Amino acid sequence: MRKFALKVIDFFYPPFRRWFSLHTFRYLASGGITVSTGIVGYFIIFNYILHQQDVKIGDYLITAHIAALFIESGFTFAVGFMLNKYLVFTQSTLVGRIQLFRYATVYGTNILLNYALMKILVEGFQFFPSVAKALITIVLAISSYFSQKYFSFKVKKPKTP
């Protein structure tokens, strides 16, 4: 399955060779797949699983759009981790559970940064929400690449005596 997925992604690489290394292209492709599955997953969960109805858990009421976001985030987290681990950062020498913990740390940080930056840009600087979201997505995608490469899926250099 891994070889097939890489073959499909690599098939689309030649036109982008001038701008990106194969590794970076694979990261962008897996990120695009993750984002796409998140959008589709959110739509399905919100409309067909929750039927746009709020969720009551004990005394707490969770609005349908937030409940769908929570459920979709768990799914998107799993898809993103698997794609990064098995298609992009395959040279990592870290143990899987360490990769998972570090990926979760970066993922959680990005959610908080996304929220905070949206508040600042939209409410503070009066950006259009769509423009703010696009800018934040670009900045977080670039920072995530380096966070994943040098933290979550780090490759330890062999010790030389």
C-alpha positions in Angstrom: 0.0 0.0 0.0 2.8 2.4 0.9 4.6 1.8 -2.4 1.4 2.3 -4.4 0.7 5.6 -2.5 4.2 6.9 -3.1 4.0 5.9 -6.8 0.8 7.9 -7.2 2.2 11.0 -5.4 5.5 10.7 -7.2 3.7 10.5 -10.6 2.5 14.2 -10.1 6.0 15.4 -9.0 7.7 16.2 -12.4 6.0 19.5 -13.1 6.9 20.7 -9.6 10.6 19.6 -9.7 11.8 23.1 -10.3 10.2 24.4 -7.1 10.3 21.6 -4.6 12.4 18.6 -3.6 10.6 15.3 -3.7 10.5 15.2 0.1 8.8 18.6 0.3 6.4 17.6 -2.5 5.4 14.5 -0.6 4.9 16.6 2.5 2.7 19.0 0.6 0.7 16.2 -1.0 0.1 14.4 2.3 -0.9 17.7 3.9 -3.3 18.3 1.0 -4.8 14.9 1.5 -5.1 15.4 5.2 -6.8 18.8 4.8 -9.1 17.4 2.1 -10.1 14.4 4.3 -10.7 16.8 7.2 -13.1 19.0 5.1 -15.0 16.0 3.7 -15.0 14.3 7.1 -16.4 17.5 8.8 -19.1 17.8 6.2 -20.2 14.1 6.6 -20.1 14.2 10.4 -21.9 17.6 10.7 -24.6 16.7 8.1 -25.1 13.0 8.1 -23.9 11.7 11.5 -25.0 14.6 13.8 -27.7 15.7 11.4 -26.8 19.3 12.4 -28.1 18.6 15.9 -26.3 19.8 19.1 -24.9 17.1 21.3 -25.8 16.9 25.0 -23.3 15.1 27.3 -24.5 15.1 30.9 -25.2 18.7 31.8 -23.1 20.0 28.9 -24.4 21.1 25.5 -21.9 21.0 22.6 -23.0 22.8 19.4 -23.1 20.6 16.3 -20.4 22.5 14.5 -18.0 22.2 17.5 -18.8 18.5 18.1 -18.2 17.9 14.4 -14.9 19.7 14.6 -13.8 17.6 17.6 -14.7 14.4 16.0 -13.1 15.4 12.6 -10.0 16.6 14.4 -9.4 13.1 15.8 -9.8 11.5 12.4 -7.6 14.2 10.7 -5.0 13.7 13.4 -4.8 10.0 12.7 -4.7 10.4 8.9 -2.0 13.2 9.1 0.2 11.1 11.5 0.0 8.0 9.3 0.8 9.9 6.1 3.7 11.7 7.7 5.1 8.6 9.4 4.8 6.2 6.5 5.1 8.4 3.4 7.1 11.6 4.2 9.4 11.1 7.2 10.3 7.5 6.7 13.9 8.0 7.8 13.1 8.9 11.4 14.9 6.9 14.0 12.6 7.7 16.8 10.3 5.1 18.3 6.7 5.3 17.1 5.1 6.3 20.4 7.6 9.2 20.7 6.7 10.2 17.2 3.0 10.1 18.0 3.5 12.1 21.2 5.6 14.7 19.4 3.1 14.9 16.5 0.3 15.4 19.0 2.2 18.2 20.6 2.7 20.0 17.3 -0.9 19.3 16.3 -2.3 20.7 19.5 0.0 23.7 19.3 -1.2 24.4 15.8 -4.8 24.3 16.9 -4.1 26.8 19.6 -2.1 29.0 17.3 -4.8 28.9 14.7 -7.4 30.0 17.2 -5.3 32.8 18.6 -4.1 34.1 15.3 -7.6 34.1 13.9 -8.8 36.1 16.9 -5.9 38.6 16.5 -6.2 39.0 12.7 -10.0 39.0 12.4 -11.0 40.8 15.6 -7.8 42.9 16.2 -6.7 43.8 12.7 -10.1 43.5 10.9 -8.8 41.0 8.3 -11.4 39.2 6.3 -11.8 35.7 7.9 -11.0 33.8 4.7 -7.9 35.9 4.1 -6.8 35.4 7.7 -7.4 31.7 7.5 -5.4 31.4 4.3 -2.4 33.3 5.7 -2.5 31.3 8.9 -2.6 28.1 7.0 0.4 28.9 5.0 2.4 30.0 8.0 1.4 27.0 10.1 2.1 24.6 7.2 5.6 25.9 6.8 6.3 25.9 10.5 4.8 22.4 10.8 7.1 21.1 8.1 10.1 22.1 10.2 8.5 21.0 13.5 7.8 17.6 12.0 11.1 17.2 10.3 13.3 18.3 13.3 11.1 17.3 16.2 8.3 14.8 15.6 10.1 12.6 13.0 13.7 13.5 13.9 16.5 11.5 12.4 19.3 11.0 14.9 22.8 11.1 13.6 24.9 8.2 14.5 27.4 8.8 17.2 31.0 8.9 16.0 33.7 7.9 18.4 
